[in-house]
Amino acid sequence: MEYSKVQWPKKEEIVNSTLWVIVMSLVLSVYLGVFDLIASRLLKILVSLFGG
């Protein structure tokens, strides 16, 4: 069977990969949240200065 030729990852590799994905997802979501906050405040300031 083809399954016997597959080299399945070890448990440690799966755990490390999963943790890496979770950490990077959290970091990216915080980064995008901060960027969104700054951009929205900047746009509010620009709209208040130039009317709208």
C-alpha positions, 0 to 999 in steps of 0.5 A: 500500500501507499500508506507504508511509504509515507513518512508520518511526522512525529508527535513532537513535530506536530506539536511544534508546528501547531504551536508555531501556527498559533503563535504566528496567528496571534502575533499577526492578529495583534499587528493587524489590530494595532495597524487598524487602530492607528489607521482609523484614528489617523483617518478620523483626524484627517477628516476632522481637519479637512472637513467631511 
